[in-house]
Amino acid sequence: MAKVLADSVYNIHRLLWDLFPGQKQRNFLYREEIAREQLGYQGGARGESLYYLVSSSAPSSQSPFFAVETRRYEPQLQPDEALRFELRANPVVTKNGKKHDVVMDAQQTFLKLLCEELGLLSHLQGTPEKKEYKNVLLTHGGQRLDSRLTDLLDGDYRYAERLDQKLTPREKLEWALRAEIDNTLDEWMAKQGKQNGFTIVKDTHGNLKLQNSAYQWHALTGKAAKGKKSGFSAVDFTGDLVVSDVEAFKKSLFNGIGRSKAFGCGLMLVKRI
């Protein structure tokens, strides 16, 4: 069983779909967790996979792979209600009619603009990759690059304290990229909120109460693959939100947020604060 689950997200997707025999179309969202994170150190539960599903029909309890427990999911929501949430999502951005990974696009765009700002584009040829942009910046950027990165980090509340350390230009560039990713993911989640009936709560300094982690690329194989580099990225978000439109938000709890919902993305878990 462990080998089957480890092979690909597509295998997990197929096994979970088998819990709904006769369903022609997927009618569920799911999220994978590790049992030891949820159940502590309860005997054999350590390290095993645990799946949360939200579906329009009850899953079959007759499974050779899963111990299935079900209960009705009827969230009672009120306007302006504050909730804590967890979401594993596949953030993408559309450019020229094509979908792009938000994290990769943010890094590529940031590095290109930084090269342009410092007048270093002449050192690049063709369609550069991220490592080529970074190499040009670190090779030819000099003091101008160091000063620009210092300004960027000093203006970001999450990373300004890093300047208390003696950072090399390479280290500053990595932290500046991290800051750009965070800001881009903040904007992506804020946009999802507008589309799905919620707003992200801000702290007393006006910053979003939102964190992201566990960025990971998942390759797709077999029937799910659409090319040699077929796959999707997933990011874990945690934070606080306020319900602005009850019906739209409830719809998002059942229909999911973002793309790659068939492969463990989009299911938002919420609880009252």
C-alpha positions in Angstrom: 0.0 0.0 0.0 2.8 2.4 0.9 4.5 1.9 -2.4 1.3 2.5 -4.3 0.7 5.8 -2.5 4.3 6.8 -2.9 4.4 6.3 -6.7 2.4 9.3 -7.7 -0.5 11.6 -6.8 -2.4 10.1 -9.7 -2.4 6.7 -7.8 -3.8 8.4 -4.7 -6.4 10.1 -6.9 -7.5 6.7 -8.4 -7.7 4.9 -5.0 -9.8 7.7 -3.5 -12.1 7.7 -6.6 -12.7 4.0 -6.0 -14.5 5.0 -2.8 -17.3 6.4 -5.1 -18.2 3.5 -7.3 -20.4 4.4 -10.3 -19.5 8.1 -10.3 -18.7 9.2 -13.8 -17.4 12.6 -12.6 -15.3 13.5 -9.6 -17.6 14.7 -6.8 -15.1 15.2 -4.0 -12.2 17.2 -2.8 -9.4 15.8 -0.6 -6.3 16.8 1.4 -3.6 14.4 2.5 -2.0 14.7 5.9 0.5 12.6 7.9 -1.2 10.9 10.8 1.5 11.6 13.3 0.9 15.4 12.7 -2.8 15.0 13.5 -2.9 12.2 16.1 0.3 12.5 18.1 2.0 9.3 19.0 -0.9 6.9 19.1 0.6 3.5 18.3 0.4 2.4 14.7 -1.0 5.7 13.5 2.4 7.3 13.4 3.6 8.2 9.9 0.5 6.8 8.0 -1.4 8.8 5.5 -4.6 10.4 6.6 -7.1 11.9 4.0 -9.8 14.5 4.6 -12.5 14.4 1.9 -15.5 16.6 1.2 -18.0 15.0 -1.2 -21.6 15.4 -2.4 -22.2 11.7 -1.7 -21.0 9.3 1.1 -17.9 7.2 0.2 -18.1 3.5 0.3 -17.1 2.0 3.7 -15.9 -1.2 1.9 -12.3 -0.5 1.0 -9.3 -2.8 1.2 -7.0 0.3 1.6 -8.8 2.8 3.8 -10.6 2.8 7.2 -13.5 5.1 6.2 -15.3 7.3 8.7 -18.0 9.7 7.6 -20.1 12.5 9.0 -22.4 15.1 7.5 -20.7 18.4 6.6 -23.1 21.3 7.1 -21.1 24.4 8.0 -23.2 27.1 9.7 -21.8 30.4 8.7 -22.5 34.1 9.5 -21.5 37.3 7.7 -18.3 38.8 9.2 -17.5 35.5 11.0 -13.8 35.0 11.7 -12.3 31.7 10.9 -8.8 30.1 10.9 -8.0 28.2 7.8 -5.7 25.8 6.1 -5.5 25.4 2.4 -3.3 23.4 0.0 -3.5 25.1 -3.3 -2.1 25.2 -6.8 -1.4 28.9 -7.5 -1.2 29.8 -11.1 -1.2 33.0 -13.1 -2.5 33.4 -16.7 -0.2 35.3 -19.2 -0.8 35.4 -22.9 -3.5 32.8 -22.5 -1.2 30.3 -20.8 -1.1 29.1 -17.2 2.1 29.6 -15.3 3.2 28.5 -11.8 2.9 31.6 -9.6 6.1 31.0 -7.6 8.3 30.3 -10.6 6.8 33.2 -12.6 7.4 35.6 -9.7 11.1 34.6 -9.4 11.7 34.8 -13.1 10.0 38.2 -13.4 11.8 39.6 -10.4 15.2 38.6 -11.6 14.6 39.9 -15.1 13.4 43.3 -13.8 16.4 43.5 -11.5 18.8 42.8 -14.4 17.0 45.4 -16.4 17.1 48.0 -13.6 20.9 47.5 -13.2 21.5 47.5 -17.0 22.7 43.9 -17.2 20.4 42.5 -19.9 23.2 42.7 -22.4 25.0 39.9 -20.6 22.1 37.6 -21.4 21.2 35.7 -24.6 18.0 34.0 -25.8 15.5 33.1 -23.2 17.4 32.9 -19.9 16.5 30.6 -17.1 16.5 31.6 -13.4 20.1 30.4 -12.7 21.4 32.4 -15.7 19.8 35.6 -14.4 21.2 35.0 -10.9 24.7 34.3 -12.3 24.7 37.6 -14.2 23.5 39.6 -11.2 26.1 38.1 -8.9 28.9 38.3 -11.4 28.3 41.9 -12.7 25.9 43.5 -10.2 28.6 44.6 -7.7 27.8 47.3 -5.2 24.7 48.5 -7.1 23.1 45.0 -6.6 24.1 44.9 -3.0 22.6 48.3 -2.3 19.4 47.6 -4.2 18.9 44.3 -2.4 19.5 46.0 1.0 16.8 48.5 0.1 14.3 45.8 -0.9 14.8 43.8 2.3 14.8 46.9 4.5 11.3 47.7 3.1 9.8 44.2 3.8 8.6 43.7 7.4 9.2 40.0 7.2 12.8 40.1 6.2 14.2 43.5 7.4 15.8 41.9 10.5 17.9 39.7 8.2 20.0 42.8 7.5 21.3 42.6 11.1 23.3 39.7 9.9 26.4 40.0 7.7 24.9 38.7 4.5 26.7 38.1 1.2 25.1 39.4 -2.0 24.1 35.8 -2.8 22.3 35.4 0.5 20.6 38.8 0.1 19.4 37.8 -3.3 17.9 34.5 -2.0 16.1 36.4 0.8 14.9 39.0 -1.7 13.5 36.2 -3.9 11.7 34.8 -0.8 10.2 38.1 -0.1 9.0 38.4 -3.7 7.4 35.0 -3.5 5.6 35.8 -0.2 4.2 39.1 -1.6 3.1 37.3 -4.8 1.4 34.5 -2.8 -0.3 37.1 -0.6 -1.7 38.8 -3.7 -2.9 35.5 -5.1 -4.7 34.6 -1.8 -6.3 38.0 -1.6 -7.6 37.6 -5.1 -9.0 34.2 -4.2 -10.8 35.8 -1.3 -12.5 38.4 -3.6 -13.7 35.5 -5.8 -14.8 33.2 -3.0 -16.5 35.4 -0.4 -13.8 36.0 2.2 -11.1 38.5 3.1 -7.8 37.8 4.8 -7.5 39.4 8.2 -4.8 42.0 8.7 -2.8 42.6 11.9 -2.4 45.9 13.7 0.3 46.9 11.3 -1.9 46.3 8.2 -0.1 43.1 7.2 -2.0 40.0 6.2 -2.3 37.3 8.8 -1.2 34.7 6.3 1.7 32.2 6.0 2.8 30.0 3.2 5.0 26.9 3.3 5.8 23.5 1.7 6.0 24.6 -1.9 6.5 21.4 -3.9 6.3 20.2 -7.5 4.3 17.1 -8.2 5.0 15.2 -11.4 2.1 13.5 -13.1 2.5 10.2 -14.8 0.3 7.7 -16.7 -3.0 8.9 -18.0 -2.8 12.1 -16.0 0.3 13.3 -17.8 -0.1 15.7 -20.7 3.6 16.0 -21.6 7.2 15.1 -20.5 7.1 17.8 -17.8 3.5 17.4 -16.8 2.7 18.2 -13.2 1.6 20.9 -10.8 2.9 22.8 -7.8 1.3 22.9 -4.4 1.6 25.5 -1.6 0.2 25.2 2.0 -1.5 28.4 3.3 -2.5 29.0 6.9 -4.1 32.2 8.2 -7.2 34.0 9.4 -10.1 35.1 7.3 -13.5 36.9 7.6 -16.5 35.7 5.7 -17.8 38.5 3.5 -20.3 36.5 1.4 -21.8 33.5 3.1 -23.1 31.8 0.0 -20.0 32.3 -2.1 -17.8 31.1 0.7 -19.9 28.0 1.4 -19.7 27.2 -2.3 -15.9 27.4 -2.1 -15.8 25.0 0.8 -17.6 22.4 -1.3 -16.2 23.2 -4.8 -12.6 24.1 -3.8 -10.3 26.9 -4.6 -7.8 27.1 -7.5 -6.7 24.3 -9.8 -5.6 20.7 -9.5 -8.5 19.8 -7.3 -8.4 16.2 -8.5 -4.9 15.8 -7.0 -5.3 17.0 -3.5 -5.5 20.8 -3.9 -8.3 23.2 -3.2 -9.9 21.9 0.0 -10.1 24.6 2.6 -10.2 23.4 6.2 -11.7 26.0 8.6 -12.4 26.3 12.3 -13.8 29.2 14.4 -11.2 31.4 16.2 
